[in-house]
Amino acid sequence: MKAYWYDNEPGDQRLPHDSGRSVDPSYLSKLGVLYQSFPEVDDPTSVDALAWERNYKNRDTICVSPATMGDAYESKVKMFFNEHLHEDEEIRYILDGAGYFDVRSEADEWVRLRLEKGDLIVLPSGIYHRFTSDEQNVYFFHAMQR
């Protein structure tokens, strides 16, 4: 994972939009965002232990790409990029590809998280966020929930 301040420049949301100002992982913890790396995606033992520990009961495997979503891909990616929040934690474990989660800071700025294969994040309930794939347009992940 790479965390940095979003640059707010116009352009395709799937581009890095890296301001050059990195964000320390301790700041993400302060926001309630948890990060772990589980690089062995073919061995689910560690992720299973985390799911059990946090009492996650459901999992969905989702592939966000033009190949799997067809004509709906562009509109879905734009929909995912609309700022929103959830009443429950949002958990994403990246199985392949890469993408970005943007989370609102305490000062109402966007922190961008670049996630790649093996990265897992937990966003706390009530945090404003949005998601987009990167310019490669492939993002394959597990979504877990209680």
DSSP file (Angstrom, degrees, kcal/mol; ACC not computed):
  #  RESIDUE AA STRUCTURE BP1 BP2  ACC     N-H-->O    O-->H-N    N-H-->O    O-->H-N    TCO  KAPPA ALPHA  PHI   PSI    X-CA   Y-CA   Z-CA
    1    1 A M              0   0    0      0, 0.0     2,-0.4     0, 0.0   114,-0.2   0.000 360.0 360.0 360.0 142.9    0.0    0.0    0.0
    2    2 A K  E     -A  114   0A   0    112,-1.6   112,-3.2     2,-0.0     2,-0.4  -0.999 360.0-164.9-125.9 129.9    1.1    3.5   -0.7
    3    3 A A  E     +A  113   0A   0     -2,-0.4    20,-2.3    20,-0.3     2,-0.3  -0.952  21.3 143.1-119.9 134.4   -0.8    6.4    1.1
    4    4 A Y  E     -AB 112  22A   0    108,-2.2   108,-3.4    -2,-0.4     2,-0.4  -0.968  52.8 -80.5-157.9 168.2   -0.6   10.0    0.0
    5    5 A W  E     -A  111   0A   0     16,-2.5    14,-1.7    -2,-0.3    16,-0.4  -0.633  48.9-117.6 -78.0 131.1   -2.6   13.2   -0.2
    6    6 A Y  E     - B   0  18A   0    104,-2.1   104,-0.2    -2,-0.4    12,-0.2  -0.436  15.8-139.0 -67.2 139.6   -4.8   13.4   -3.3
    7    7 A D        -     0   0    0     10,-1.8    -1,-0.1    -2,-0.1    11,-0.1   0.605  17.1-141.7 -83.3 -10.7   -3.8   16.3   -5.6
    8    8 A N        +     0   0    0      9,-0.2    -1,-0.1     1,-0.2     3,-0.1   0.665  49.1 146.7  59.2  17.5   -7.4   17.3   -6.6
    9    9 A E        -     0   0    0      1,-0.1    -1,-0.2     8,-0.0    -2,-0.1  -0.574  55.3-102.7 -80.3 147.6   -6.2   18.1  -10.1
   10   10 A P  S    S+     0   0    0      0, 0.0     2,-0.2     0, 0.0    -1,-0.1  -0.282  73.1  86.7 -65.1 157.9   -8.7   17.4  -12.9
   11   11 A G  S    S-     0   0    0     -3,-0.1    -3,-0.0     6,-0.0     2,-0.0  -0.728  82.1 -24.6 137.3 174.4   -8.3   14.3  -15.0
   12   12 A D    >   -     0   0    0     -2,-0.2     3,-1.8     1,-0.2     5,-0.1  -0.286  50.4-138.3 -56.7 128.7   -9.1   10.6  -15.1
   13   13 A Q  T 3  S+     0   0    0      1,-0.3    -1,-0.2   121,-0.1   122,-0.1   0.708  99.7  67.4 -62.0 -20.9   -9.9    9.3  -11.6
   14   14 A R  T 3  S+     0   0    0    120,-0.1   121,-0.9   121,-0.1    -1,-0.3   0.501  81.9  93.1 -82.0  -4.0   -7.9    6.1  -12.4
   15   15 A L  S <  S-     0   0    0     -3,-1.8    -4,-0.0   119,-0.2     0, 0.0  -0.484  93.4-104.8 -82.9 161.7   -4.6    8.1  -12.6
   16   16 A P        -     0   0    0      0, 0.0     3,-0.2     0, 0.0    -9,-0.1   0.834  32.5-163.7 -60.2 -36.6   -2.4    8.3   -9.5
   17   17 A H        +     0   0    0      1,-0.2   -10,-1.8   -11,-0.1     2,-0.6   0.908  22.8 176.2  49.8  44.8   -3.3   11.9   -8.6
   18   18 A D  E     -B    6   0A   0    -12,-0.2    -1,-0.2     1,-0.1   -12,-0.2  -0.725  25.9-165.6 -87.3 118.0   -0.2   11.8   -6.3
   19   19 A S  E     -     0   0A   0    -14,-1.7    -1,-0.1    -2,-0.6   -13,-0.1   0.614  42.8-115.9 -75.1 -13.1    0.5   15.2   -4.7
   20   20 A G  E    S+     0   0A   0    -15,-0.2     2,-0.7     1,-0.2   -14,-0.1   0.411  84.9 114.1  87.3  -1.8    4.0   14.1   -3.7
   21   21 A R  E     -     0   0A   0    -16,-0.4   -16,-2.5     2,-0.0    -2,-0.2  -0.899  58.2-149.2-105.2 108.4    3.0   14.4    0.0
   22   22 A S  E     -B    4   0A   0     -2,-0.7     2,-0.5   -18,-0.2   -18,-0.3  -0.326   4.5-134.8 -76.2 159.6    3.0   11.0    1.6
   23   23 A V        -     0   0    0    -20,-2.3   -20,-0.3    89,-0.1    -1,-0.0  -0.969  19.3-126.5-116.5 126.6    0.8   10.0    4.5
   24   24 A D    >>  -     0   0    0     -2,-0.5     3,-1.5     1,-0.1     4,-1.2  -0.455  17.6-124.7 -70.5 140.3    2.2    8.1    7.5
   25   25 A P  H 3> S+     0   0    0      0, 0.0     4,-2.1     0, 0.0     5,-0.2   0.792 109.9  65.0 -55.9 -28.3    0.5    4.9    8.4
   26   26 A S  H 3> S+     0   0    0      1,-0.2     4,-1.8     2,-0.2     5,-0.1   0.837  98.5  53.6 -65.3 -30.5    0.0    6.2   11.9
   27   27 A Y  H <> S+     0   0    0     -3,-1.5     4,-1.5     2,-0.2    -1,-0.2   0.895 106.3  52.0 -69.0 -39.2   -2.3    8.9   10.5
   28   28 A L  H  X>S+     0   0    0     -4,-1.2     5,-2.5     1,-0.2     4,-0.6   0.910 108.0  52.0 -61.5 -41.2   -4.4    6.2    8.8
   29   29 A S  H ><5S+     0   0    0     -4,-2.1     3,-1.1     1,-0.2    -1,-0.2   0.895 105.1  55.5 -60.6 -39.9   -4.7    4.4   12.2
   30   30 A K  H 3<5S+     0   0    0     -4,-1.8    -1,-0.2     1,-0.3    -2,-0.2   0.841 106.7  50.4 -61.6 -33.3   -5.8    7.7   13.7
   31   31 A L  H 3<5S-     0   0    0     -4,-1.5    -1,-0.3    -3,-0.2    -2,-0.2   0.597 123.2-109.0 -77.6 -11.4   -8.6    7.8   11.1
   32   32 A G  T <<5S+     0   0    0     -3,-1.1     2,-0.5    -4,-0.6    -3,-0.2   0.513  72.3 141.9  94.5   6.1   -9.5    4.2   12.0
   33   33 A V      < -     0   0    0     -5,-2.5     2,-0.4    -6,-0.2    -1,-0.3  -0.723  35.2-158.6 -85.2 123.8   -8.2    2.7    8.7
   34   34 A L  E     -F  122   0B   0     88,-2.3    88,-2.2    -2,-0.5     2,-0.4  -0.840   8.0-170.2-104.5 139.9   -6.5   -0.6    9.3
   35   35 A Y  E     +F  121   0B   0     -2,-0.4     2,-0.3    86,-0.2    86,-0.2  -0.988  10.4 166.4-130.7 138.8   -4.0   -2.1    6.9
   36   36 A Q  E     -F  120   0B   0     84,-2.4    84,-2.5    -2,-0.4     2,-0.5  -0.985  26.6-134.3-143.4 153.8   -2.3   -5.5    6.6
   37   37 A S  E     +F  119   0B   0     -2,-0.3    82,-0.2    82,-0.2    81,-0.1  -0.943  21.7 172.3-110.6 127.4   -0.4   -7.3    3.9
   38   38 A F        +     0   0    0     80,-3.8     5,-0.1    -2,-0.5    80,-0.1  -0.707   6.1 174.1-128.0  77.8   -1.1  -10.9    3.1
   39   39 A P        +     0   0    0      0, 0.0     2,-1.7     0, 0.0     3,-0.2   0.709  62.1  78.6 -65.5 -20.8    1.0  -11.5    0.0
   40   40 A E    >   +     0   0    0      1,-0.2     3,-1.8     3,-0.1     6,-0.2  -0.554  54.1 166.8 -87.6  75.9    0.3  -15.2   -0.2
   41   41 A V  T 3  S+     0   0    0     -2,-1.7    -1,-0.2     1,-0.3    77,-0.0   0.717  72.7  60.7 -66.4 -19.3   -3.2  -14.8   -1.9
   42   42 A D  T 3  S+     0   0    0      1,-0.2    -1,-0.3    -3,-0.2    -2,-0.1   0.615 100.4  59.6 -80.9 -11.4   -3.2  -18.5   -2.8
   43   43 A D    X   -     0   0    0     -3,-1.8     3,-0.6    -5,-0.1     4,-0.3  -0.889  65.2-177.0-117.7  98.1   -3.0  -19.4    0.9
   44   44 A P  T 3>  +     0   0    0      0, 0.0     4,-3.1     0, 0.0     5,-0.2   0.376  51.9 107.2 -78.9   6.6   -6.0  -17.9    2.7
   45   45 A T  H 3> S+     0   0    0      1,-0.2     4,-2.1     2,-0.2     5,-0.1   0.898  81.4  42.8 -53.8 -49.4   -5.0  -19.0    6.2
   46   46 A S  H <> S+     0   0    0     -3,-0.6     4,-2.1     2,-0.2    -1,-0.2   0.904 116.4  47.0 -66.8 -42.1   -4.0  -15.6    7.5
   47   47 A V  H  > S+     0   0    0     -4,-0.3     4,-2.7     1,-0.2    -1,-0.2   0.887 110.6  53.7 -67.2 -38.1   -7.0  -13.8    6.0
   48   48 A D  H  X S+     0   0    0     -4,-3.1     4,-2.4     2,-0.2    -2,-0.2   0.905 107.7  51.0 -61.1 -40.9   -9.2  -16.6    7.4
   49   49 A A  H  X S+     0   0    0     -4,-2.1     4,-2.7    -5,-0.2    -2,-0.2   0.916 111.1  47.6 -63.4 -43.1   -7.8  -15.9   10.8
   50   50 A L  H  X S+     0   0    0     -4,-2.1     4,-2.3     2,-0.2    -2,-0.2   0.919 111.0  51.5 -62.9 -43.5   -8.4  -12.2   10.5
   51   51 A A  H  <>S+     0   0    0     -4,-2.7     5,-2.9     1,-0.2     4,-0.4   0.908 113.1  45.1 -60.8 -42.2  -12.0  -12.9    9.3
   52   52 A W  H ><5S+     0   0    0     -4,-2.4     3,-1.0     3,-0.2    -2,-0.2   0.929 112.0  52.0 -66.0 -45.5  -12.6  -15.1   12.3
   53   53 A E  H 3<5S+     0   0    0     -4,-2.7    -2,-0.2     1,-0.2    -1,-0.2   0.859 115.8  40.2 -59.3 -38.7  -11.0  -12.7   14.7
   54   54 A R  T 3<5S-     0   0    0     -4,-2.3    -1,-0.2    -5,-0.2    -2,-0.2   0.360 113.3-117.3 -96.0   4.5  -13.2   -9.8   13.5
   55   55 A N  T < 5 +     0   0    0     -3,-1.0     2,-0.5    -4,-0.4    -3,-0.2   0.855  50.4 168.4  64.9  38.6  -16.3  -12.0   13.2
   56   56 A Y      < +     0   0    0     -5,-2.9    90,-0.3    -6,-0.2    -1,-0.2  -0.725   9.6 174.5 -82.5 129.0  -16.8  -11.6    9.4
   57   57 A K        +     0   0    0     88,-1.6     2,-0.4    -2,-0.5    89,-0.2   0.684  55.2  55.6-107.9 -24.7  -19.3  -14.1    8.2
   58   58 A N  E     -G  145   0B   0     87,-2.5    87,-2.2     2,-0.0     2,-0.4  -0.873  54.2-177.6-118.9 145.9  -19.8  -13.3    4.6
   59   59 A R  E     -G  144   0B   0     -2,-0.4     2,-0.4    85,-0.2    85,-0.2  -0.999   3.4-172.9-139.2 140.4  -17.4  -13.0    1.6
   60   60 A D  E     -G  143   0B   0     83,-2.4    83,-3.2    -2,-0.4     2,-0.5  -0.982  16.9-143.1-126.3 143.0  -17.9  -12.0   -2.0
   61   61 A T  E     -G  142   0B   0     -2,-0.4     2,-0.4    81,-0.2    81,-0.2  -0.939  25.5-176.8-106.1 126.3  -15.3  -12.2   -4.7
   62   62 A I  E     -G  141   0B   0     79,-3.2    79,-3.0    -2,-0.5     2,-0.5  -0.971  17.4-163.0-129.1 134.7  -15.6   -9.3   -7.1
   63   63 A C  E     -G  140   0B   0     -2,-0.4     2,-0.9    77,-0.2    77,-0.3  -0.963   6.3-163.2-118.8 115.3  -13.7   -8.5  -10.3
   64   64 A V  E     +G  139   0B   0     75,-3.6    75,-1.3    -2,-0.5     3,-0.1  -0.844  42.5 114.8 -98.8 102.5  -14.0   -4.9  -11.5
   65   65 A S  S  > S-     0   0    0     -2,-0.9     4,-2.2    73,-0.2     3,-0.3  -0.980  75.2-109.4-160.9 158.4  -12.9   -4.9  -15.1
   66   66 A P  H  > S+     0   0    0      0, 0.0     4,-2.0     0, 0.0     7,-0.2   0.860 116.7  58.9 -60.2 -34.2  -14.2   -4.3  -18.6
   67   67 A A  H  4 S+     0   0    0      1,-0.2    71,-0.1     2,-0.2    -3,-0.0   0.869 115.6  32.4 -64.5 -36.7  -13.9   -8.0  -19.4
   68   68 A T  H  4 S+     0   0    0     -3,-0.3    -1,-0.2     1,-0.1    -4,-0.1   0.725 127.8  37.6 -93.2 -22.7  -16.2   -9.0  -16.5
   69   69 A M  H >< S-     0   0    0     -4,-2.2     3,-1.6     1,-0.2    -2,-0.2   0.546  84.3-170.2-108.3  -9.5  -18.6   -6.0  -16.5
   70   70 A G  G ><  -     0   0    0     -4,-2.0     3,-1.7    -5,-0.3     4,-0.3  -0.237  67.8  -5.7  59.2-138.2  -18.9   -5.4  -20.2
   71   71 A D  G 3  S+     0   0    0      1,-0.3     4,-0.4     2,-0.1     3,-0.3   0.703 130.8  64.2 -64.4 -21.0  -20.6   -2.2  -21.2
   72   72 A A  G <> S+     0   0    0     -3,-1.6     4,-2.6     1,-0.2    -1,-0.3   0.603  78.1  91.0 -78.6 -10.5  -21.5   -1.4  -17.6
   73   73 A Y  H <> S+     0   0    0     -3,-1.7     4,-2.7     1,-0.2     5,-0.3   0.923  84.4  45.8 -54.4 -55.5  -17.9   -1.0  -16.6
   74   74 A E  H  > S+     0   0    0     -3,-0.3     4,-1.9    -4,-0.3    -1,-0.2   0.904 116.0  45.4 -59.5 -43.9  -17.4    2.7  -17.2
   75   75 A S  H  > S+     0   0    0     -4,-0.4     4,-2.0     1,-0.2    -1,-0.2   0.877 113.3  51.0 -69.1 -35.3  -20.7    3.7  -15.4
   76   76 A K  H  X S+     0   0    0     -4,-2.6     4,-2.8     2,-0.2    -2,-0.2   0.920 109.0  50.1 -66.4 -43.2  -20.0    1.3  -12.5
   77   77 A V  H  X S+     0   0    0     -4,-2.7     4,-1.2     1,-0.2    -2,-0.2   0.897 111.9  48.5 -63.4 -39.4  -16.4    2.7  -12.0
   78   78 A K  H  < S+     0   0    0     -4,-1.9     4,-0.3    -5,-0.3    -1,-0.2   0.889 111.2  50.9 -65.8 -37.9  -17.9    6.3  -12.0
   79   79 A M  H >< S+     0   0    0     -4,-2.0     3,-1.6     1,-0.2    -2,-0.2   0.919 107.4  52.4 -64.7 -43.8  -20.6    5.2   -9.5
   80   80 A F  H 3< S+     0   0    0     -4,-2.8    51,-1.8     1,-0.3    -1,-0.2   0.789 103.2  60.7 -61.4 -27.0  -17.9    3.6   -7.1
   81   81 A F  T 3< S+     0   0    0     -4,-1.2     2,-0.4    49,-0.2    -1,-0.3   0.536  78.6 106.5 -82.3  -5.9  -16.1    6.9   -7.2
   82   82 A N  S <  S-     0   0    0     -3,-1.6    49,-0.1    -4,-0.3    47,-0.1  -0.601  84.2-107.5 -72.3 130.5  -19.0    8.8   -5.7
   83   83 A E        +     0   0    0     -2,-0.4     2,-0.3    47,-0.1    47,-0.2  -0.329  58.1 145.5 -59.6 134.0  -18.3    9.7   -2.1
   84   84 A H  B     -C  129   0A   0     45,-2.3    45,-2.6    43,-0.1     2,-0.3  -0.942  32.2-144.0-157.1 175.2  -20.3    7.6    0.3
   85   85 A L        -     0   0    0     -2,-0.3     2,-0.3    43,-0.2    43,-0.1  -0.930  10.8-138.9-142.7 168.1  -20.1    5.9    3.7
   86   86 A H        -     0   0    0     -2,-0.3    40,-2.7    41,-0.3    41,-0.2  -0.912  18.7-133.0-128.8 155.1  -21.4    2.7    5.3
   87   87 A E  S    S+     0   0    0     -2,-0.3     2,-0.3    38,-0.2    38,-0.2   0.665  95.7  46.1 -77.6 -17.3  -22.9    1.8    8.7
   88   88 A D  S    S-     0   0    0      1,-0.1    38,-0.3    36,-0.1    -2,-0.2  -0.761 102.6 -80.5-118.8 166.0  -20.5   -1.1    8.9
   89   89 A E        -     0   0    0     -2,-0.3     2,-0.5    36,-0.1    57,-0.2  -0.258  38.4-138.6 -57.5 151.5  -16.8   -1.6    8.3
   90   90 A E  E     -H  123   0B   0     33,-2.2    33,-3.3    -4,-0.1     2,-0.4  -0.985  20.4-169.5-115.8 125.9  -15.8   -2.0    4.7
   91   91 A I  E     -HI 122 144B   0     53,-0.8    53,-1.0    -2,-0.5     2,-0.4  -0.952   6.8-179.9-120.1 130.1  -13.1   -4.7    4.2
   92   92 A R  E     -HI 121 143B   0     29,-2.3    29,-2.3    -2,-0.4     2,-0.5  -0.990   8.7-173.6-134.1 127.0  -11.2   -5.2    0.9
   93   93 A Y  E     -HI 120 142B   0     49,-2.1    49,-2.6    -2,-0.4     2,-0.6  -0.976  24.2-137.2-118.4 116.3   -8.6   -7.9    0.3
   94   94 A I  E     + I   0 141B   0     25,-2.9    24,-3.1    -2,-0.5    47,-0.3  -0.623  25.3 175.3 -84.1 118.1   -6.9   -7.4   -3.1
   95   95 A L  E     -     0   0B   0     45,-2.6     2,-0.3    -2,-0.6    46,-0.2   0.750  68.6 -13.6 -90.5 -28.6   -6.4  -10.7   -5.0
   96   96 A D  E    S+ I   0 140B   0     44,-1.7    44,-2.2    21,-0.1    -1,-0.3  -0.974 106.5  25.7-166.9 161.4   -5.1   -9.3   -8.2
   97   97 A G  E    S- I   0 139B   0     -2,-0.3    20,-0.8    42,-0.2     2,-0.3  -0.323  75.0 -98.3  75.7-160.7   -4.7   -6.0  -10.0
   98   98 A A  E     +D  116   0A   0     40,-1.7    36,-1.4    18,-0.2     2,-0.3  -0.981  38.4 158.5-156.9 159.9   -4.6   -2.6   -8.3
   99   99 A G  E     -DE 115 133A   0     16,-2.0    16,-2.8    -2,-0.3     2,-0.4  -0.952  31.5 -99.3-168.5-175.2   -6.9    0.3   -7.4
  100  100 A Y  E     -DE 114 132A   0     32,-3.4    32,-2.2    -2,-0.3     2,-0.5  -0.969  14.1-166.8-127.4 136.1   -7.4    3.3   -5.2
  101  101 A F  E     -DE 113 131A   0     12,-2.1    12,-3.0    -2,-0.4     2,-0.5  -0.991  13.7-160.2-112.2 129.6   -9.4    4.0   -2.1
  102  102 A D  E     -DE 112 130A   0     28,-2.4    28,-1.8    -2,-0.5     2,-0.4  -0.935   9.1-171.1-107.2 132.4   -9.8    7.6   -1.1
  103  103 A V  E     -DE 111 129A   0      8,-2.5     8,-2.8    -2,-0.5     2,-0.3  -0.948  25.9-112.0-123.7 146.2  -10.8    8.4    2.5
  104  104 A R  E     -D  110   0A   0     24,-2.3     6,-0.2    -2,-0.4    24,-0.1  -0.565  30.7-141.7 -77.0 134.6  -11.7   11.8    4.0
  105  105 A S    >   -     0   0    0      4,-3.1     3,-1.6    -2,-0.3    23,-0.1  -0.312  30.7 -99.0 -84.4 174.3   -9.3   13.2    6.5
  106  106 A E  T 3  S+     0   0    0      1,-0.3    -1,-0.1     2,-0.1    -2,-0.0   0.796 127.4  53.2 -62.9 -28.4  -10.2   15.1    9.6
  107  107 A A  T 3  S-     0   0    0      2,-0.1    -1,-0.3     0, 0.0     3,-0.1   0.242 123.4-106.5 -92.1  12.6   -9.5   18.3    7.7
  108  108 A D  S <  S+     0   0    0     -3,-1.6     2,-0.3     1,-0.3    -2,-0.1   0.803  79.1 128.6  68.6  31.6  -11.9   17.2    4.9
  109  109 A E        -     0   0    0     -6,-0.0    -4,-3.1     0, 0.0     2,-0.4  -0.775  62.0-105.1-109.7 160.4   -9.1   16.4    2.4
  110  110 A W  E     - D   0 104A   0     -2,-0.3  -104,-2.1    -6,-0.2     2,-0.5  -0.731  22.9-161.7 -89.2 131.5   -8.7   13.1    0.5
  111  111 A V  E     -AD   5 103A   0     -8,-2.8    -8,-2.5    -2,-0.4     2,-0.5  -0.960  16.9-147.2-103.6 125.3   -6.1   10.6    1.4
  112  112 A R  E     -AD   4 102A   0   -108,-3.4  -108,-2.2    -2,-0.5     2,-0.5  -0.822   9.8-164.0 -99.5 131.7   -5.4    8.2   -1.5
  113  113 A L  E     -AD   3 101A   0    -12,-3.0   -12,-2.1    -2,-0.5     2,-0.7  -0.962   7.2-153.9-113.4 117.7   -4.5    4.6   -0.8
  114  114 A R  E     -AD   2 100A   0   -112,-3.2  -112,-1.6    -2,-0.5     2,-0.4  -0.833  18.3-167.3 -90.6 121.8   -3.0    2.6   -3.7
  115  115 A L  E     + D   0  99A   0    -16,-2.8   -16,-2.0    -2,-0.7     2,-0.2  -0.899   9.2 175.7-114.5 138.5   -3.8   -1.0   -3.1
  116  116 A E  E >   - D   0  98A   0     -2,-0.4     3,-2.5   -18,-0.2   -22,-0.3  -0.755  47.4 -44.7-131.0 177.1   -2.2   -3.9   -4.9
  117  117 A K  T 3  S+     0   0    0    -20,-0.8   -22,-0.2     1,-0.3    -1,-0.1  -0.145 126.6  20.7 -46.6 127.4   -2.3   -7.7   -4.8
  118  118 A G  T 3  S+     0   0    0    -24,-3.1   -80,-3.8     1,-0.3     2,-0.3   0.267  92.7 125.1  94.6 -10.2   -2.0   -8.9   -1.2
  119  119 A D  E <   -F   37   0B   0     -3,-2.5   -25,-2.9   -82,-0.2     2,-0.4  -0.614  37.6-171.0 -83.6 141.4   -3.1   -5.7    0.5
  120  120 A L  E     -FH  36  93B   0    -84,-2.5   -84,-2.4    -2,-0.3     2,-0.4  -1.000   3.8-177.7-131.5 132.1   -6.0   -5.7    2.9
  121  121 A I  E     -FH  35  92B   0    -29,-2.3   -29,-2.3    -2,-0.4     2,-0.5  -0.955  15.1-157.7-127.4 150.7   -7.8   -2.6    4.3
  122  122 A V  E     -FH  34  91B   0    -88,-2.2   -88,-2.3    -2,-0.4   -31,-0.2  -0.989  10.9-160.4-123.5 118.5  -10.5   -2.2    6.8
  123  123 A L  E     - H   0  90B   0    -33,-3.3   -33,-2.2    -2,-0.5   -90,-0.1  -0.855  23.4-121.1 -96.9 132.5  -12.4    1.1    6.6
  124  124 A P    >   -     0   0    0      0, 0.0     3,-1.3     0, 0.0   -38,-0.3  -0.273  34.8 -90.2 -69.6 158.0  -14.3    2.0    9.8
  125  125 A S  T 3  S+     0   0    0      1,-0.2   -38,-0.2   -38,-0.2   -36,-0.1  -0.369 110.6  26.7 -61.5 146.2  -18.0    2.6    9.7
  126  126 A G  T 3  S+     0   0    0    -40,-2.7     2,-0.5   -38,-0.3    -1,-0.2   0.490  85.1 128.4  82.0   3.4  -19.0    6.2    9.1
  127  127 A I    <   -     0   0    0     -3,-1.3   -41,-0.3   -41,-0.2     2,-0.2  -0.809  60.1-124.7 -94.6 130.6  -15.8    7.3    7.1
  128  128 A Y        +     0   0    0     -2,-0.5   -24,-2.3   -43,-0.1     2,-0.3  -0.533  47.3 151.5 -71.0 135.3  -16.5    8.9    3.8
  129  129 A H  E     -CE  84 103A   0    -45,-2.6   -45,-2.3    -2,-0.2     2,-0.3  -0.944  28.4-161.3-154.6 171.9  -14.7    7.2    1.0
  130  130 A R  E     - E   0 102A   0    -28,-1.8   -28,-2.4    -2,-0.3     2,-0.3  -0.955  11.9-146.3-154.5 165.3  -14.7    6.3   -2.7
  131  131 A F  E     + E   0 101A   0    -51,-1.8     2,-0.3    -2,-0.3   -30,-0.2  -0.972  16.0 169.1-139.3 148.4  -13.0    3.7   -4.9
  132  132 A T  E     - E   0 100A   0    -32,-2.2   -32,-3.4    -2,-0.3     2,-0.1  -0.975  31.5-119.5-152.7 151.0  -11.6    3.4   -8.4
  133  133 A S  E     - E   0  99A   0     -2,-0.3   -34,-0.3   -34,-0.3     6,-0.1  -0.327  39.9-109.2 -73.3 170.8   -9.6    0.9  -10.3
  134  134 A D    >   -     0   0    0    -36,-1.4     3,-1.9     4,-0.3  -119,-0.2  -0.249  44.3 -79.0 -91.1-171.2   -6.3    2.2  -11.7
  135  135 A E  T 3  S+     0   0    0   -121,-0.9  -120,-0.1     1,-0.3  -121,-0.1   0.613 126.8  66.9 -69.0 -10.9   -5.5    2.8  -15.4
  136  136 A Q  T 3  S-     0   0    0   -122,-0.2    -1,-0.3     2,-0.1     3,-0.1   0.647  97.0-141.8 -80.8 -15.2   -5.0   -1.0  -16.0
  137  137 A N    <   +     0   0    0     -3,-1.9     2,-0.4     1,-0.2    -2,-0.1   0.754  60.7 113.6  63.7  29.3   -8.7   -1.4  -15.3
  138  138 A V        +     0   0    0    -40,-0.3   -40,-1.7   -73,-0.2     2,-0.3  -0.982  28.5 159.6-133.2 124.4   -8.5   -4.7  -13.4
  139  139 A Y  E     +GI  64  97B   0    -75,-1.3   -75,-3.6    -2,-0.4     2,-0.5  -0.901   9.6 179.1-146.3 109.7   -9.3   -5.0   -9.7
  140  140 A F  E     +GI  63  96B   0    -44,-2.2   -45,-2.6    -2,-0.3   -44,-1.7  -0.961  20.1 151.8-120.1 118.7  -10.1   -8.4   -8.3
  141  141 A F  E     -GI  62  94B   0    -79,-3.0   -79,-3.2    -2,-0.5     2,-0.4  -0.946  44.8-116.0-147.6 162.0  -10.9   -8.6   -4.6
  142  142 A H  E     -GI  61  93B   0    -49,-2.6   -49,-2.1    -2,-0.3     2,-0.5  -0.861  24.9-157.1 -93.4 134.1  -12.7  -10.2   -1.7
  143  143 A A  E     -GI  60  92B   0    -83,-3.2   -83,-2.4    -2,-0.4     2,-0.4  -0.975  15.1-170.0-109.2 124.4  -15.3   -8.1    0.1
  144  144 A M  E     +GI  59  91B   0    -53,-1.0   -53,-0.8    -2,-0.5     2,-0.3  -0.882   9.5 168.1-117.0 148.0  -15.9   -9.3    3.7
  145  145 A Q  E      G   58   0B   0    -87,-2.2   -87,-2.5    -2,-0.4   -88,-1.6  -0.981 360.0 360.0-152.4 163.1  -18.6   -8.3    6.1
  146  146 A R              0   0    0     -2,-0.3   -90,-0.0   -90,-0.3    -1,-0.0   0.459 360.0 360.0 -78.4 360.0  -20.2   -9.3    9.4
